[in-house]
Structure formats: C-alpha cells, structure tokens
Amino acid sequence: MRHPIFLLVGLLVATALHAQTEASRIKNFNVKNSLALEGYDPVSYYTGRPVKGKAEFSFVYKKITYRFGSQANLDKFKASPGKYEPAYGGWCAYAMGETGEKVKVDPETFKILDGRLLLFYNFRGNDTLNDWNKNEKGLKVKADQNWKKIVQ
C-alpha cells in the first residue's frame, strides 16, 4: 500500500527540482527577454563566422530562445543542443575564470575550445580574448570551477 505514496512523493520532488533547475538556468544565463546570444545563431560560430539568427528559425530550449540563420542550423541544434550552447551561460569566459563574475560579452568575440563556444567581453579597447589566450589553461580550469559554483 505504501508504494503508490512513495511514487507520488518522488514524482512531486522530481517536478519541483525540474522547475527549480529551469528557473535557475534562466537566472544564470546571459539572456535578454529569454533570447540567448543577442539573437546570434549558435551553430554558426562553429563555421568561424557568427551570424544573426532569424525570428522564423527560433527554438526554445529549456526556457531559453535561440535563433538560427537557417533551418539546417536549427535542425543541428535540435539534434544536439548541449554541443552548441555557449559555455558559462554565455557570459565572458575570461571573467568567469578570473573572478567568477557574470560579465557581458560581445557576441562577435569568441573562441571554440574543446568543442565549446566561449564568448568574451570586448568593449572600450578591452578585448578579454587576448587576456584569455595568455593563460588559457589556468583560466579554463578556474572558469569551470566558478561556473559549477554558480549553477549549483
């Protein structure tokens, strides 16, 4: 007789954790009005030439909207969203490694490292991609650690 109660409690806990995870995800991702990457196509970064996505090629993944330049790119993302989502929630990789802070980015200043899309602050003559490249290995380790603390 107790089995249905345990099942119900487990289901309620799982639902609450899922909702909390999605709310935390939105809070921690670099989005404006739930739009990631300022509307840039995440798949296009892997060609070396990021392009703005189009509203007609939009897709909501875990409450975050992504735009794509083509149906083909949208299909690639749908097949493997984790591959194309930006690292560190789309915040500046250098700042994440240096201080653990969520700092805005220039969506056209990026690097693909180990298959992950990294974005960087590049305003007022301060291109943090250059600073990242000087200590990439150390900053990557710290950025990964700092990001894990943020999303816990």
The 8 nearest C-alpha neighbors of each residue, nearest first, counted from 0:
[[1, 2, 3, 4, 5, 6, 7, 8],
 [2, 0, 4, 3, 5, 6, 7, 8],
 [1, 3, 5, 4, 0, 6, 7, 8],
 [4, 2, 6, 5, 1, 7, 0, 8],
 [3, 5, 7, 1, 6, 2, 8, 0],
 [6, 4, 8, 2, 7, 3, 9, 1],
 [5, 7, 3, 9, 4, 8, 10, 2],
 [6, 8, 4, 10, 9, 5, 3, 11],
 [9, 7, 5, 11, 10, 6, 4, 12],
 [10, 8, 6, 12, 7, 11, 5, 13],
 [9, 11, 7, 13, 8, 12, 6, 14],
 [12, 10, 8, 14, 9, 13, 15, 7],
 [13, 11, 15, 9, 14, 10, 16, 8],
 [12, 14, 16, 10, 11, 15, 9, 17],
 [15, 13, 17, 11, 12, 16, 10, 18],
 [14, 16, 12, 18, 17, 13, 19, 11],
 [15, 17, 19, 13, 18, 14, 20, 12],
 [16, 18, 20, 14, 19, 15, 13, 21],
 [19, 17, 15, 21, 20, 16, 22, 14],
 [18, 20, 16, 22, 17, 21, 23, 15],
 [19, 21, 17, 23, 18, 22, 24, 16],
 [20, 22, 24, 18, 23, 19, 17, 25],
 [23, 21, 19, 25, 24, 20, 18, 26],
 [24, 22, 26, 20, 21, 25, 19, 27],
 [23, 25, 21, 27, 22, 26, 20, 28],
 [26, 24, 22, 28, 27, 23, 21, 63],
 [27, 25, 23, 24, 28, 22, 29, 21],
 [26, 28, 24, 25, 23, 88, 29, 150],
 [29, 27, 88, 25, 30, 26, 24, 89],
 [28, 30, 89, 88, 90, 35, 27, 31],
 [31, 29, 35, 34, 33, 28, 32, 36],
 [30, 32, 34, 33, 35, 29, 37, 36],
 [31, 33, 34, 30, 35, 64, 63, 37],
 [32, 34, 63, 30, 31, 64, 35, 62],
 [35, 33, 64, 30, 31, 32, 63, 65],
 [36, 34, 30, 37, 65, 64, 38, 33],
 [35, 37, 38, 39, 106, 89, 34, 30],
 [38, 36, 35, 39, 34, 106, 30, 31],
 [37, 39, 36, 66, 52, 51, 35, 34],
 [40, 38, 51, 52, 36, 50, 37, 41],
 [39, 41, 67, 52, 43, 66, 42, 51],
 [42, 40, 43, 44, 83, 39, 84, 67],
 [43, 41, 44, 40, 45, 72, 83, 76],
 [44, 42, 49, 45, 46, 40, 41, 48],
 [45, 43, 49, 47, 46, 42, 48, 41],
 [44, 46, 43, 47, 42, 111, 48, 41],
 [45, 47, 44, 43, 48, 49, 42, 50],
 [48, 46, 44, 45, 49, 43, 111, 110],
 [49, 47, 46, 44, 43, 50, 45, 107],
 [50, 48, 44, 43, 47, 40, 107, 39],
 [51, 49, 39, 40, 43, 52, 48, 68],
 [52, 50, 39, 40, 38, 68, 53, 49],
 [51, 53, 67, 68, 66, 40, 39, 38],
 [52, 54, 55, 56, 68, 67, 66, 51],
 [53, 55, 56, 57, 66, 52, 67, 38],
 [54, 56, 53, 57, 66, 67, 52, 69],
 [57, 55, 67, 54, 53, 66, 70, 69],
 [58, 56, 66, 54, 65, 55, 67, 64],
 [57, 59, 65, 64, 60, 66, 56, 73],
 [60, 58, 64, 63, 62, 65, 61, 57],
 [59, 61, 63, 62, 64, 58, 65, 80],
 [60, 62, 63, 21, 59, 24, 64, 25],
 [61, 63, 60, 59, 64, 21, 25, 33],
 [64, 62, 33, 60, 59, 61, 34, 35],
 [65, 63, 59, 34, 58, 33, 35, 60],
 [64, 66, 58, 35, 57, 34, 59, 63],
 [65, 67, 57, 52, 40, 38, 56, 53],
 [68, 66, 52, 40, 56, 69, 73, 53],
 [67, 69, 52, 53, 40, 51, 72, 50],
 [70, 68, 71, 72, 67, 73, 56, 52],
 [69, 71, 73, 72, 74, 56, 68, 67],
 [70, 72, 74, 69, 73, 75, 68, 67],
 [73, 71, 75, 74, 69, 70, 42, 67],
 [72, 74, 70, 76, 71, 75, 67, 77],
 [73, 75, 77, 71, 72, 76, 70, 78],
 [76, 74, 72, 78, 73, 77, 71, 79],
 [75, 77, 80, 73, 79, 78, 74, 72],
 [78, 76, 74, 75, 79, 80, 73, 58],
 [77, 79, 75, 76, 74, 80, 73, 81],
 [78, 80, 76, 77, 81, 82, 75, 83],
 [81, 79, 76, 82, 83, 77, 84, 78],
 [82, 80, 84, 83, 79, 76, 85, 78],
 [81, 83, 80, 79, 84, 115, 114, 76],
 [84, 82, 80, 81, 41, 42, 85, 76],
 [83, 85, 81, 82, 80, 86, 41, 116],
 [86, 84, 116, 89, 88, 117, 83, 87],
 [85, 87, 88, 117, 116, 89, 115, 84],
 [88, 86, 89, 90, 146, 85, 92, 95],
 [87, 89, 28, 86, 90, 29, 85, 27],
 [88, 90, 85, 29, 87, 86, 28, 118],
 [91, 89, 101, 88, 102, 87, 103, 29],
 [92, 90, 119, 118, 102, 94, 93, 104],
 [91, 93, 95, 94, 119, 117, 118, 90],
 [94, 92, 96, 95, 91, 131, 97, 127],
 [95, 93, 97, 96, 91, 92, 98, 100],
 [94, 96, 99, 142, 92, 100, 93, 97],
 [142, 97, 95, 138, 141, 93, 94, 99],
 [96, 98, 94, 95, 93, 99, 138, 141],
 [99, 97, 100, 94, 95, 96, 145, 93],
 [98, 100, 95, 145, 96, 94, 97, 142],
 [101, 99, 95, 98, 94, 102, 97, 96],
 [100, 102, 90, 95, 91, 99, 103, 94],
 [101, 103, 91, 90, 100, 94, 104, 120],
 [104, 102, 90, 120, 91, 101, 105, 29],
 [105, 103, 120, 119, 91, 106, 118, 90],
 [104, 106, 107, 120, 108, 121, 119, 103],
 [107, 105, 108, 104, 36, 118, 109, 37],
 [106, 108, 105, 109, 49, 118, 119, 104],
 [109, 107, 105, 119, 106, 118, 121, 128],
 [110, 108, 118, 117, 119, 107, 106, 111],
 [109, 111, 117, 116, 112, 118, 108, 128],
 [110, 112, 116, 115, 114, 117, 113, 109],
 [113, 111, 115, 114, 110, 116, 117, 139],
 [112, 114, 115, 111, 116, 110, 117, 82],
 [113, 115, 112, 111, 116, 82, 83, 45],
 [116, 114, 112, 111, 113, 86, 117, 85],
 [115, 117, 111, 85, 86, 110, 118, 112],
 [118, 116, 110, 109, 86, 92, 111, 85],
 [117, 119, 109, 91, 92, 108, 104, 89],
 [120, 118, 91, 104, 108, 128, 92, 127],
 [119, 121, 104, 105, 127, 91, 103, 126],
 [122, 120, 126, 125, 105, 127, 119, 104],
 [121, 123, 125, 124, 120, 126, 105, 104],
 [124, 122, 125, 121, 126, 120, 127, 105],
 [125, 123, 122, 126, 121, 127, 120, 129],
 [124, 126, 121, 122, 123, 127, 120, 129],
 [127, 125, 121, 128, 129, 124, 120, 122],
 [126, 128, 130, 129, 120, 119, 125, 131],
 [127, 129, 131, 130, 126, 119, 132, 93],
 [128, 130, 132, 127, 131, 126, 133, 125],
 [131, 129, 127, 133, 128, 132, 134, 93],
 [132, 130, 128, 135, 129, 133, 93, 134],
 [131, 133, 135, 129, 130, 134, 128, 127],
 [132, 134, 130, 131, 135, 129, 128, 136],
 [135, 133, 132, 131, 137, 136, 138, 130],
 [134, 136, 132, 131, 138, 137, 139, 133],
 [135, 137, 139, 138, 134, 140, 132, 131],
 [138, 136, 140, 139, 135, 134, 141, 96],
 [137, 139, 96, 141, 135, 140, 136, 142],
 [138, 140, 142, 136, 141, 137, 135, 143],
 [139, 141, 143, 137, 138, 142, 144, 136],
 [142, 140, 96, 144, 138, 139, 143, 145],
 [96, 143, 141, 95, 139, 145, 144, 140],
 [142, 144, 146, 140, 141, 145, 139, 147],
 [145, 143, 141, 147, 142, 146, 140, 148],
 [146, 144, 142, 99, 148, 147, 143, 141],
 [145, 147, 149, 143, 148, 144, 142, 87],
 [146, 148, 144, 150, 145, 149, 151, 143],
 [149, 147, 145, 146, 151, 150, 144, 143],
 [150, 148, 146, 147, 151, 145, 27, 99],
 [149, 151, 147, 148, 146, 27, 23, 24],
 [150, 148, 149, 147, 146, 23, 20, 24]]
